[in-house]
């Protein structure tokens, strides 16, 4: 489970504690220096664009980690 913010991760942990070991804030999973991705809800068009760009960048950074996980699963 990938979240944009730590608060979102905490809510998942409260509602689904069994999923916590598989729940990450996107930058945490990608190894980025960014702490989290600001949720643009209620914000300006620019804030939504900035969020989309951040999501895109983090998604690209996550590809190697996802590939490693998939490789490990296929080796089982």
Number of C-alpha atoms within 10 A of each C-alpha: 12 14 19 21 18 16 12 16 19 17 12 17 15 12 10 10 12 11 14 16 9 8 19 20 20 26 24 20 17 20 13 14 8 12 14 18 19 14 14 15 9 8 9 10 10 10 15 16 12 16 18 14 12 19 17 12 14 22 15 11 17 18 11 11 13 14 11 11 10 11 11 10 9 8 6 5
